[in-house]
Amino acid sequence: MSENNSTRHIWIVFWILLFYTTVEVLLGIFKPSFMISNYLLGVSLLNLTFIILTIIKAYYIVSIFMHLGHETKSLQVSIVAPMWILIPYLLFILLSEASHHGAIG
């Protein structure tokens, strides 16, 4: 990979991560009312959007900075599958149980 191509690739990664981060920050600042009032799987759409965007960013970071994107497909799946399955499940449990905690006390 030439130095020019490498620099271009770094800037592409920078802009992609900046875009996702900007979307997350803007959603956190403005908090659209339709995303707060609507629920899916016991979690508001805003929280679900944050979860999905964060998982996408985490996958992209692992793929680029840990060079997972250049590995075989089976190794990629064995490393990424727990992230795509367990993390959303644990977040769902955390967020749904947090909403029930206020009803008990």
DSSP file (Angstrom, degrees, kcal/mol; ACC not computed):
  #  RESIDUE AA STRUCTURE BP1 BP2  ACC     N-H-->O    O-->H-N    N-H-->O    O-->H-N    TCO  KAPPA ALPHA  PHI   PSI    X-CA   Y-CA   Z-CA
    1    1 A M              0   0    0      0, 0.0     2,-0.0     0, 0.0     5,-0.0   0.000 360.0 360.0 360.0 124.9    0.0    0.0    0.0
    2    2 A S     >  -     0   0    0      1,-0.1     4,-2.3     4,-0.0     5,-0.2  -0.284 360.0-113.4 -72.0 161.3    1.5    3.3   -1.0
    3    3 A E  H  > S+     0   0    0      1,-0.2     4,-2.4     2,-0.2     5,-0.2   0.875 117.0  51.8 -63.3 -38.1    1.8    6.2    1.4
    4    4 A N  H  > S+     0   0    0      2,-0.2     4,-2.1     1,-0.2    -1,-0.2   0.918 111.6  46.1 -65.0 -43.9   -0.7    8.3   -0.5
    5    5 A N  H  > S+     0   0    0      2,-0.2     4,-2.2     1,-0.2    -2,-0.2   0.875 112.0  52.2 -65.9 -38.2   -3.3    5.4   -0.5
    6    6 A S  H  X S+     0   0    0     -4,-2.3     4,-2.1     2,-0.2    -2,-0.2   0.908 109.5  48.3 -64.9 -43.4   -2.7    4.8    3.2
    7    7 A T  H  X S+     0   0    0     -4,-2.4     4,-2.0     2,-0.2    -2,-0.2   0.899 110.9  51.4 -64.1 -40.5   -3.2    8.4    4.1
    8    8 A R  H  X S+     0   0    0     -4,-2.1     4,-2.1     1,-0.2    -2,-0.2   0.914 108.9  51.0 -62.0 -42.9   -6.4    8.5    2.0
    9    9 A H  H  X S+     0   0    0     -4,-2.2     4,-2.3     1,-0.2    -2,-0.2   0.894 108.0  52.3 -62.7 -40.9   -7.7    5.4    3.8
   10   10 A I  H  X S+     0   0    0     -4,-2.1     4,-2.4     1,-0.2    -1,-0.2   0.906 110.0  48.9 -62.2 -42.1   -7.0    7.0    7.2
   11   11 A W  H  X S+     0   0    0     -4,-2.0     4,-2.5     2,-0.2    -1,-0.2   0.867 109.0  52.6 -67.5 -36.1   -9.0   10.0    6.2
   12   12 A I  H  X S+     0   0    0     -4,-2.1     4,-2.2     2,-0.2    -2,-0.2   0.936 110.9  47.2 -63.4 -45.7  -11.9    7.9    5.0
   13   13 A V  H  X S+     0   0    0     -4,-2.3     4,-2.5     1,-0.2     5,-0.3   0.918 111.1  52.7 -60.4 -43.8  -12.0    6.1    8.3
   14   14 A F  H  X S+     0   0    0     -4,-2.4     4,-2.4     1,-0.2    -2,-0.2   0.931 110.9  45.8 -57.9 -48.0  -11.8    9.4   10.1
   15   15 A W  H  X S+     0   0    0     -4,-2.5     4,-2.2     2,-0.2    -1,-0.2   0.866 112.0  50.9 -68.4 -36.2  -14.8   10.8    8.2
   16   16 A I  H  X S+     0   0    0     -4,-2.2     4,-2.1     2,-0.2    -1,-0.2   0.946 113.9  43.8 -64.7 -47.7  -16.9    7.7    8.7
   17   17 A L  H  X S+     0   0    0     -4,-2.5     4,-2.3     1,-0.2    -2,-0.2   0.868 112.7  53.3 -66.3 -35.8  -16.3    7.6   12.4
   18   18 A L  H  X S+     0   0    0     -4,-2.4     4,-2.6    -5,-0.3    -1,-0.2   0.898 107.6  51.7 -64.4 -40.2  -16.9   11.4   12.6
   19   19 A F  H  X S+     0   0    0     -4,-2.2     4,-2.4     2,-0.2    -2,-0.2   0.956 111.9  44.7 -60.9 -51.3  -20.2   11.0   10.9
   20   20 A Y  H  X S+     0   0    0     -4,-2.1     4,-2.1     1,-0.2    -2,-0.2   0.905 115.1  48.5 -61.3 -41.7  -21.5    8.2   13.2
   21   21 A T  H  X S+     0   0    0     -4,-2.3     4,-2.6     2,-0.2    -1,-0.2   0.900 110.4  51.3 -65.6 -40.8  -20.3   10.2   16.3
   22   22 A T  H  X S+     0   0    0     -4,-2.6     4,-2.8     2,-0.2     5,-0.2   0.908 109.2  50.4 -63.0 -42.5  -21.9   13.4   15.0
   23   23 A V  H  X S+     0   0    0     -4,-2.4     4,-2.3     2,-0.2    -1,-0.2   0.927 112.3  47.8 -61.2 -44.5  -25.2   11.6   14.5
   24   24 A E  H  X S+     0   0    0     -4,-2.1     4,-2.1     2,-0.2    -2,-0.2   0.925 113.6  46.7 -62.5 -45.2  -25.0   10.1   18.1
   25   25 A V  H  X S+     0   0    0     -4,-2.6     4,-2.1     2,-0.2    -2,-0.2   0.920 112.7  49.2 -64.9 -44.1  -24.2   13.5   19.6
   26   26 A L  H  X S+     0   0    0     -4,-2.8     4,-2.7     1,-0.2     5,-0.4   0.896 111.4  49.3 -64.5 -39.5  -26.9   15.3   17.7
   27   27 A L  H  X S+     0   0    0     -4,-2.3     4,-2.0    -5,-0.2    -1,-0.2   0.884 111.5  50.5 -64.6 -37.2  -29.5   12.7   18.7
   28   28 A G  H  < S+     0   0    0     -4,-2.1    -2,-0.2    -5,-0.2    -1,-0.2   0.833 115.0  42.9 -69.0 -32.4  -28.3   13.1   22.3
   29   29 A I  H  < S+     0   0    0     -4,-2.1    -2,-0.2    -5,-0.1    -3,-0.2   0.940 125.1  30.5 -77.9 -49.2  -28.6   16.9   22.3
   30   30 A F  H  < S-     0   0    0     -4,-2.7    -3,-0.2    -5,-0.2    -2,-0.2   0.754  81.8-163.9 -87.5 -24.7  -31.9   17.2   20.4
   31   31 A K     <  -     0   0    0     -4,-2.0     5,-0.1    -5,-0.4    -3,-0.1   0.909  23.7-128.1  40.0  76.9  -33.6   14.0   21.6
   32   32 A P    >>  -     0   0    0      0, 0.0     4,-1.3     0, 0.0     3,-0.9  -0.266   9.0-135.0 -55.7 132.3  -36.5   13.8   19.1
   33   33 A S  H 3> S+     0   0    0      1,-0.3     4,-2.4     2,-0.2     5,-0.2   0.842 102.4  57.0 -63.2 -35.2  -39.8   13.3   20.9
   34   34 A F  H 3> S+     0   0    0      1,-0.2     4,-1.0     2,-0.2    -1,-0.3   0.808 107.1  50.4 -66.7 -26.1  -41.0   10.6   18.6
   35   35 A M  H <4 S+     0   0    0     -3,-0.9    11,-1.8     2,-0.2    10,-0.8   0.765 113.0  45.5 -80.8 -25.4  -37.9    8.5   19.4
   36   36 A I  H  < S+     0   0    0     -4,-1.3    -2,-0.2     9,-0.2    -1,-0.1   0.860 115.1  45.6 -82.0 -37.5  -38.4    9.0   23.2
   37   37 A S  H  < S+     0   0    0     -4,-2.4     2,-0.4    -5,-0.2    -2,-0.2   0.702 100.7  75.5 -83.2 -19.7  -42.1    8.2   23.3
   38   38 A N     <  -     0   0    0     -4,-1.0     7,-2.2    -5,-0.2     2,-0.4  -0.778  65.8-161.0 -97.2 137.5  -42.1    5.1   21.0
   39   39 A Y  E     -A   44   0A   0     -2,-0.4     2,-0.4     5,-0.2     5,-0.2  -0.898  12.6-175.3-119.6 145.7  -40.8    1.8   22.4
   40   40 A L  E >  S-A   43   0A   0      3,-2.9     3,-1.3    -2,-0.4     8,-0.0  -0.978  79.8  -6.7-138.3 124.5  -39.5   -1.3   20.7
   41   41 A L  T 3  S-     0   0    0     -2,-0.4     3,-0.1     1,-0.3    55,-0.1   0.816 129.8 -58.1  59.8  32.6  -38.6   -4.4   22.7
   42   42 A G  T 3  S+     0   0    0      1,-0.2     2,-0.4    53,-0.0    -1,-0.3   0.586 120.5 100.9  78.0   9.8  -39.1   -2.4   25.9
   43   43 A V  E <  S-A   40   0A   0     -3,-1.3    -3,-2.9    56,-0.0    -1,-0.2  -0.977  78.1-108.7-128.8 139.2  -36.5    0.2   24.9
   44   44 A S  E  >  -A   39   0A   0     -2,-0.4     4,-2.5    -5,-0.2    -5,-0.2  -0.276  29.4-117.1 -63.7 153.6  -37.1    3.6   23.5
   45   45 A L  H  > S+     0   0    0     -7,-2.2     4,-2.4   -10,-0.8    -9,-0.2   0.829 115.0  57.6 -62.0 -31.0  -36.2    4.1   19.9
   46   46 A L  H  > S+     0   0    0    -11,-1.8     4,-2.3    -8,-0.3    -1,-0.2   0.946 109.2  43.3 -65.3 -47.2  -33.6    6.7   20.9
   47   47 A N  H  > S+     0   0    0    -12,-0.3     4,-2.4     1,-0.2    -2,-0.2   0.899 113.7  52.0 -64.0 -39.1  -31.8    4.2   23.1
   48   48 A L  H  X S+     0   0    0     -4,-2.5     4,-2.4     2,-0.2    -1,-0.2   0.886 108.9  50.7 -64.3 -38.2  -32.2    1.5   20.5
   49   49 A T  H  X S+     0   0    0     -4,-2.4     4,-2.8     2,-0.2     5,-0.2   0.917 109.9  49.9 -64.7 -43.4  -30.6    3.9   17.9
   50   50 A F  H  X S+     0   0    0     -4,-2.3     4,-2.4     1,-0.2    -2,-0.2   0.918 111.2  49.6 -59.9 -43.5  -27.7    4.6   20.2
   51   51 A I  H  X S+     0   0    0     -4,-2.4     4,-2.3     2,-0.2    -2,-0.2   0.938 113.1  45.5 -61.8 -47.6  -27.2    0.9   20.7
   52   52 A I  H  X S+     0   0    0     -4,-2.4     4,-2.3     1,-0.2    -2,-0.2   0.926 114.5  47.4 -64.8 -45.5  -27.2    0.1   17.0
   53   53 A L  H  X S+     0   0    0     -4,-2.8     4,-2.4     1,-0.2    -1,-0.2   0.889 112.2  50.5 -63.5 -38.7  -24.9    3.0   16.1
   54   54 A T  H  X S+     0   0    0     -4,-2.4     4,-2.5    -5,-0.2    -1,-0.2   0.896 110.5  48.7 -66.5 -40.1  -22.5    2.1   18.9
   55   55 A I  H  X S+     0   0    0     -4,-2.3     4,-2.5     2,-0.2    -2,-0.2   0.900 111.3  50.3 -67.2 -39.5  -22.3   -1.5   17.8
   56   56 A I  H  X S+     0   0    0     -4,-2.3     4,-2.3     2,-0.2    -2,-0.2   0.930 112.5  46.9 -62.6 -44.6  -21.7   -0.5   14.1
   57   57 A K  H  X S+     0   0    0     -4,-2.4     4,-2.7     2,-0.2    -2,-0.2   0.908 111.4  51.5 -63.7 -40.7  -18.9    1.9   15.2
   58   58 A A  H  X S+     0   0    0     -4,-2.5     4,-2.5     1,-0.2     5,-0.2   0.915 110.7  48.2 -63.4 -42.4  -17.4   -0.8   17.4
   59   59 A Y  H  X S+     0   0    0     -4,-2.5     4,-2.7     2,-0.2    -1,-0.2   0.920 112.4  48.8 -62.9 -42.9  -17.4   -3.3   14.6
   60   60 A Y  H  X S+     0   0    0     -4,-2.3     4,-2.4     2,-0.2     5,-0.3   0.909 111.6  49.0 -64.9 -41.7  -15.9   -0.7   12.2
   61   61 A I  H  X>S+     0   0    0     -4,-2.7     4,-2.1     2,-0.2     5,-0.8   0.921 113.7  46.0 -63.5 -44.2  -13.1    0.1   14.8
   62   62 A V  H  X5S+     0   0    0     -4,-2.5     6,-1.3    -5,-0.2     4,-0.9   0.905 113.5  50.3 -64.8 -40.4  -12.3   -3.5   15.3
   63   63 A S  H  <5S+     0   0    0     -4,-2.7     6,-2.1    -5,-0.2     7,-0.3   0.895 122.7  29.2 -65.0 -40.7  -12.3   -4.2   11.6
   64   64 A I  H ><5S+     0   0    0     -4,-2.4     3,-0.8     3,-0.2    -2,-0.2   0.954 126.8  35.3 -87.3 -56.5  -10.0   -1.3   10.8
   65   65 A F  H 3<5S+     0   0    0     -4,-2.1    -3,-0.2    -5,-0.3    -2,-0.1   0.754 124.3  41.3 -78.5 -24.0   -7.7   -0.7   13.7
   66   66 A M  T 3<<S-     0   0    0     -4,-0.9    -1,-0.3    -5,-0.8    -2,-0.1   0.297 107.5-124.7-102.6   9.0   -7.4   -4.3   14.8
   67   67 A H    X   +     0   0    0     -3,-0.8     3,-0.9     1,-0.1    -4,-0.2   0.750  65.5 139.5  58.0  29.2   -7.0   -5.4   11.1
   68   68 A L  G >   +     0   0    0     -6,-1.3     3,-1.7     1,-0.2    -5,-0.2   0.799  59.5  69.9 -71.5 -27.3   -9.9   -7.9   11.5
   69   69 A G  G 3  S+     0   0    0     -6,-2.1    -1,-0.2     1,-0.3    -5,-0.1   0.698  96.8  52.6 -63.1 -18.7  -11.2   -6.9    8.0
   70   70 A H  G <  S+     0   0    0     -3,-0.9    -1,-0.3    -7,-0.3    -2,-0.2   0.397  93.9  92.7 -97.8   1.7   -8.2   -8.6    6.4
   71   71 A E  S <  S-     0   0    0     -3,-1.7    -3,-0.0     1,-0.2    -4,-0.0  -0.334  89.3 -76.7 -89.0 173.8   -8.7  -12.0    8.2
   72   72 A T     >  -     0   0    0      1,-0.1     4,-2.2    -2,-0.1     3,-0.2  -0.294  42.3-113.4 -67.7 156.8  -10.6  -15.0    7.0
   73   73 A K  H  > S+     0   0    0      1,-0.2     4,-2.5     2,-0.2     5,-0.2   0.862 114.7  54.7 -61.7 -38.3  -14.4  -14.9    7.2
   74   74 A S  H  > S+     0   0    0      1,-0.2     4,-2.1     2,-0.2    -1,-0.2   0.889 109.0  47.5 -66.3 -38.2  -14.6  -17.6    9.9
   75   75 A L  H  > S+     0   0    0      2,-0.2     4,-1.5     1,-0.2     5,-0.2   0.904 111.4  51.6 -67.8 -40.5  -12.2  -15.7   12.2
   76   76 A Q  H  X S+     0   0    0     -4,-2.2     4,-2.7     1,-0.2     5,-0.3   0.931 111.8  46.4 -59.7 -45.9  -14.2  -12.5   11.7
   77   77 A V  H  X S+     0   0    0     -4,-2.5     4,-2.7     1,-0.2    -1,-0.2   0.898 109.5  53.8 -65.1 -41.0  -17.5  -14.3   12.6
   78   78 A S  H  < S+     0   0    0     -4,-2.1    -1,-0.2     1,-0.2    -2,-0.2   0.793 117.0  38.1 -67.2 -26.1  -16.0  -16.0   15.6
   79   79 A I  H  < S+     0   0    0     -4,-1.5     4,-0.5    -3,-0.2    -2,-0.2   0.837 123.3  39.2 -89.3 -37.3  -14.8  -12.6   17.0
   80   80 A V  H  X S+     0   0    0     -4,-2.7     4,-2.2    -5,-0.2     3,-0.4   0.789  98.2  74.7 -87.2 -29.0  -17.8  -10.4   15.9
   81   81 A A  H  X S+     0   0    0     -4,-2.7     4,-1.7    -5,-0.3     5,-0.3   0.896  95.5  50.3 -55.7 -45.4  -20.7  -12.8   16.6
   82   82 A P  H  >>S+     0   0    0      0, 0.0     4,-2.1     0, 0.0     5,-1.1   0.888 110.5  51.6 -60.4 -35.0  -20.5  -12.4   20.4
   83   83 A M  H  45S+     0   0    0     -4,-0.5     4,-0.5    -3,-0.4    -2,-0.2   0.916 112.7  44.0 -66.4 -42.0  -20.6   -8.6   19.9
   84   84 A W  H  <5S+     0   0    0     -4,-2.2    -1,-0.2     3,-0.1    -3,-0.2   0.694 127.5  29.3 -77.5 -18.4  -23.6   -8.7   17.7
   85   85 A I  H  X5S+     0   0    0     -4,-1.7     4,-1.4    -5,-0.2    -2,-0.2   0.846 123.9  37.0-106.1 -53.8  -25.5  -11.2   19.9
   86   86 A L  H  X5S+     0   0    0     -4,-2.1     4,-3.0    -5,-0.3     5,-0.2   0.896 112.0  54.2 -74.7 -41.1  -24.4  -10.8   23.5
   87   87 A I  H  ><S+     0   0    0     -5,-1.1     4,-2.6    -4,-0.5     5,-0.2   0.944 111.3  44.1 -64.3 -48.0  -24.0   -7.0   23.8
   88   88 A P  H  > S+     0   0    0      0, 0.0     4,-2.5     0, 0.0    -1,-0.2   0.902 115.0  51.1 -61.7 -36.6  -27.5   -6.2   22.5
   89   89 A Y  H  X S+     0   0    0     -4,-1.4     4,-2.3     2,-0.2    -2,-0.2   0.933 111.8  45.5 -64.2 -45.6  -29.0   -8.9   24.7
   90   90 A L  H  X S+     0   0    0     -4,-3.0     4,-2.5     2,-0.2    -1,-0.2   0.888 113.5  50.0 -66.0 -38.2  -27.2   -7.6   27.8
   91   91 A L  H  X S+     0   0    0     -4,-2.6     4,-2.9    -5,-0.2     5,-0.3   0.893 109.1  52.3 -66.3 -39.1  -28.1   -4.0   27.0
   92   92 A F  H  X S+     0   0    0     -4,-2.5     4,-2.6    -5,-0.2     5,-0.3   0.932 111.5  46.3 -60.6 -45.9  -31.8   -5.1   26.5
   93   93 A I  H  X S+     0   0    0     -4,-2.3     4,-2.4     2,-0.2     5,-0.3   0.940 114.0  48.8 -61.6 -46.8  -31.7   -6.7   30.0
   94   94 A L  H  X S+     0   0    0     -4,-2.5     4,-1.7     1,-0.2    -2,-0.2   0.932 116.4  41.0 -59.4 -48.9  -30.1   -3.7   31.5
   95   95 A L  H  X S+     0   0    0     -4,-2.9     4,-1.3     2,-0.2    -1,-0.2   0.874 116.4  47.6 -72.4 -37.4  -32.5   -1.2   30.0
   96   96 A S  H  X S+     0   0    0     -4,-2.6     4,-1.0    -5,-0.3    -1,-0.2   0.888 113.8  47.3 -72.6 -37.0  -35.6   -3.2   30.5
   97   97 A E  H  X S+     0   0    0     -4,-2.4     4,-1.4    -5,-0.3    -2,-0.2   0.841 107.4  57.5 -70.8 -32.4  -34.8   -4.0   34.2
   98   98 A A  H  X S+     0   0    0     -4,-1.7     4,-0.7    -5,-0.3    -1,-0.2   0.863 105.0  51.3 -65.6 -34.5  -33.9   -0.4   34.8
   99   99 A S  H  < S+     0   0    0     -4,-1.3     4,-0.4     1,-0.2    -1,-0.2   0.794 111.3  47.7 -73.0 -26.6  -37.4    0.6   33.8
  100  100 A H  H >X S+     0   0    0     -4,-1.0     4,-1.0     1,-0.2     3,-0.6   0.707  96.4  73.1 -83.5 -21.2  -39.0   -1.9   36.1
  101  101 A H  H >X S+     0   0    0     -4,-1.4     4,-1.4     1,-0.2     3,-0.5   0.875  92.7  54.2 -62.6 -38.3  -36.8   -0.9   39.1
  102  102 A G  H 3< S+     0   0    0     -4,-0.7    -1,-0.2     1,-0.2    -2,-0.2   0.787 103.5  57.0 -67.4 -27.5  -38.8    2.4   39.6
  103  103 A A  H <4 S+     0   0    0     -3,-0.6    -1,-0.2    -4,-0.4    -2,-0.2   0.767 104.6  52.0 -75.8 -25.0  -42.1    0.5   39.8
  104  104 A I  H <<        0   0    0     -4,-1.0    -2,-0.2    -3,-0.5    -1,-0.2   0.926 360.0 360.0 -76.2 -46.0  -41.0   -1.7   42.7
  105  105 A G     <        0   0    0     -4,-1.4    -1,-0.2     0, 0.0    -2,-0.2   0.468 360.0 360.0 -78.2 360.0  -39.8    1.0   45.0
